[in-house]
Amino acid sequence: MISDLVVCDETSFVIEQEAEQDACAREALLDRVMGPGRRRKSSERLRRGQLPTAGLALVARDAAGGLIGSVRLWSILVGCKPMLLLGPLAVEVAFGRKGVGSALMRLAIARATESGHGAIILVGDAGYYQRFGFSAAPAAGLMMPGPVERHRLLGLELQPDYLAGSTGLIVAAAPPYSPNDVKPDALSLIRAA
Ligand SMILES: CC(C)(COP(=O)(O)OP(=O)(O)OC[C@H]1O[C@@H](n2cnc3c(N)ncnc32)[C@H](O)[C@@H]1OP(=O)(O)O)[C@@H](O)C(=O)NCCC(=O)NCCS
């Protein structure tokens, strides 16, 4: 079980596993923060009709329990090799730059590692994601199923050299792949004081 403590000056928030009843608030947050164009992204082709990987949909809540952040990971394949696609990651504007995004990322990565996954791929700004270990080099051989700026396709190996020699088209894995039997109720919390 991963557990961690984040200290914030002004804001209290908690990171926990997404619940079924969070769906409406999550979609509203994503619309507000990312705009309607979010549904046209190439990553969306890999997510459409899929459920997030077991145990890897996290939300951030404020002190009143309101949903202020979201991150989800999805099972994908390159050839026969399973890996994860991360996204979208979004934080309510009013809670920006208080470490909420980082807390979501760190717990997601920790839980993916703990669950035995080999690598995470995402499309995003290296300037933000490099602090979590993502870079373009490990994903250099991969192709998204749609237009993407190459330098924004980033990878993080959770197991040594997991992406070495991986080339080809990223496709959605179905049924959802989970290397270990991740228990959704095995909740990890990050508490902010
Ligand atoms: C990107 C995002 C998730 C960051 O959330 P956050 O809670 O503000 O992030 P943190 O507080 O952990 O980190 C803030 C730091 O990241 C930096 N940062 C944020 N977005 C960045 C970007 N695109 N490139 C480089 N740095 C970035 C901030 O400048 C800040 O830097 P500082 O620590 O030196 O002040 C949030 O701004 C957001 O929801 N953006 C809109 C949606 C989006 O772009 N999502 C990512 C692509 S899927």
The ligand as an SDF file (V2000), in Angstrom:
LIG
                    3D

 48 50  0  0  0  0  0  0  0  0999 V2000
   -1.0900   20.8730  -15.8210 C   0  0  0  0  0  0  0  0  0  0  0  0
   -1.8740   20.8470  -14.5100 C   0  0  0  0  0  0  0  0  0  0  0  0
   -2.4840   19.4610  -14.3300 C   0  0  0  0  0  0  0  0  0  0  0  0
   -0.9210   21.1500  -13.3510 C   0  0  0  0  0  0  0  0  0  0  0  0
   -1.6380   21.0230  -12.1360 O   0  0  0  0  0  0  0  0  0  0  0  0
   -1.1350   21.8060  -10.8130 P   0  0  0  0  0  0  0  0  0  0  0  0
   -1.8870   21.2460   -9.6710 O   0  0  0  0  0  0  0  0  0  0  0  0
   -1.2270   23.2660  -11.0460 O   0  0  0  0  0  0  0  0  0  0  0  0
    0.3820   21.3530  -10.7890 O   0  0  0  0  0  0  0  0  0  0  0  0
    1.4150   21.4280   -9.5860 P   0  0  0  0  0  0  0  0  0  0  0  0
    0.9400   22.3880   -8.5470 O   0  0  0  0  0  0  0  0  0  0  0  0
    1.7360   20.0800   -9.1690 O   0  0  0  0  0  0  0  0  0  0  0  0
    2.6860   22.0290  -10.3170 O   0  0  0  0  0  0  0  0  0  0  0  0
    2.6810   23.3580  -10.7070 C   0  0  0  0  0  0  0  0  0  0  0  0
    3.9570   23.6470  -11.4720 C   0  0  0  0  0  0  0  0  0  0  0  0
    3.8620   23.0680  -12.7800 O   0  0  0  0  0  0  0  0  0  0  0  0
    4.1230   24.0770  -13.7300 C   0  0  0  0  0  0  0  0  0  0  0  0
    3.3660   23.7820  -14.9370 N   0  0  0  0  0  0  0  0  0  0  0  0
    2.0440   23.6660  -15.0830 C   0  0  0  0  0  0  0  0  0  0  0  0
    1.7340   23.3960  -16.3760 N   0  0  0  0  0  0  0  0  0  0  0  0
    2.9120   23.3460  -17.0320 C   0  0  0  0  0  0  0  0  0  0  0  0
    3.2570   23.1150  -18.3790 C   0  0  0  0  0  0  0  0  0  0  0  0
    2.3390   22.8860  -19.3180 N   0  0  0  0  0  0  0  0  0  0  0  0
    4.5730   23.1040  -18.7140 N   0  0  0  0  0  0  0  0  0  0  0  0
    5.5270   23.3320  -17.7780 C   0  0  0  0  0  0  0  0  0  0  0  0
    5.2520   23.5600  -16.4750 N   0  0  0  0  0  0  0  0  0  0  0  0
    3.9520   23.5700  -16.1160 C   0  0  0  0  0  0  0  0  0  0  0  0
    3.6690   25.3580  -13.0550 C   0  0  0  0  0  0  0  0  0  0  0  0
    4.2560   26.4700  -13.6420 O   0  0  0  0  0  0  0  0  0  0  0  0
    4.1510   25.1360  -11.6540 C   0  0  0  0  0  0  0  0  0  0  0  0
    5.5220   25.4130  -11.5780 O   0  0  0  0  0  0  0  0  0  0  0  0
    6.1960   25.8830  -10.1900 P   0  0  0  0  0  0  0  0  0  0  0  0
    6.0910   24.6870   -9.2640 O   0  0  0  0  0  0  0  0  0  0  0  0
    7.6000   26.1900  -10.5710 O   0  0  0  0  0  0  0  0  0  0  0  0
    5.3760   27.0260   -9.7110 O   0  0  0  0  0  0  0  0  0  0  0  0
   -2.9970   21.9180  -14.5030 C   0  0  0  0  0  0  0  0  0  0  0  0
   -2.4200   23.1870  -14.7470 O   0  0  0  0  0  0  0  0  0  0  0  0
   -4.1040   21.6890  -15.5070 C   0  0  0  0  0  0  0  0  0  0  0  0
   -5.1060   21.0430  -15.1860 O   0  0  0  0  0  0  0  0  0  0  0  0
   -3.9200   22.2250  -16.7330 N   0  0  0  0  0  0  0  0  0  0  0  0
   -4.9440   22.1120  -17.7760 C   0  0  0  0  0  0  0  0  0  0  0  0
   -5.0700   20.6990  -18.3060 C   0  0  0  0  0  0  0  0  0  0  0  0
   -3.7630   20.1780  -18.8350 C   0  0  0  0  0  0  0  0  0  0  0  0
   -3.0360   20.8590  -19.5490 O   0  0  0  0  0  0  0  0  0  0  0  0
   -3.4650   18.9220  -18.4570 N   0  0  0  0  0  0  0  0  0  0  0  0
   -2.2500   18.2570  -18.8440 C   0  0  0  0  0  0  0  0  0  0  0  0
   -2.3440   17.6200  -20.1790 C   0  0  0  0  0  0  0  0  0  0  0  0
   -3.3960   16.1900  -20.1660 S   0  0  0  0  0  0  0  0  0  0  0  0
  1  2  1  0
  2  3  1  0
  2  4  1  0
  2 36  1  0
  4  5  1  0
  5  6  1  0
  6  7  2  0
  6  8  1  0
  6  9  1  0
  9 10  1  0
 10 11  2  0
 10 12  1  0
 10 13  1  0
 13 14  1  0
 14 15  1  0
 15 16  1  0
 15 30  1  0
 16 17  1  0
 17 18  1  0
 17 28  1  0
 18 19  1  0
 18 27  1  0
 19 20  2  0
 20 21  1  0
 21 22  1  0
 21 27  2  0
 22 23  1  0
 22 24  2  0
 24 25  1  0
 25 26  2  0
 26 27  1  0
 28 29  1  0
 28 30  1  0
 30 31  1  0
 31 32  1  0
 32 33  2  0
 32 34  1  0
 32 35  1  0
 36 37  1  0
 36 38  1  0
 38 39  2  0
 38 40  1  0
 40 41  1  0
 41 42  1  0
 42 43  1  0
 43 44  2  0
 43 45  1  0
 45 46  1  0
 46 47  1  0
 47 48  1  0
M  END
$$$$
